[in-house]
Amino acid sequence: MAIELPDPDLSIHGDASRLCLDWATLIATNAMQAQQFQAQALVCWQAAMMKIGTEAWDEWQCRFAGGIPIDG
């Protein structure tokens, strides 16, 4: 009874390509997650800047335009 061994070229290349695919997937997933965190940080920063601008405009209106802001 002879033992059949798998073709060494196929198993090595198959494992290597699977390993490369796993690494590429891991890197792409982490890059996309980092980009998503950056986009969320940008949105939060823009919301904060909008609130600061609104407050500054309201203060300017009260001081120089002689009125109370419409919103309150």
Secondary structure as UniProt FT lines:
FT   HELIX           8..60
FT   HELIX           61..65
FT   TURN            70..71
//
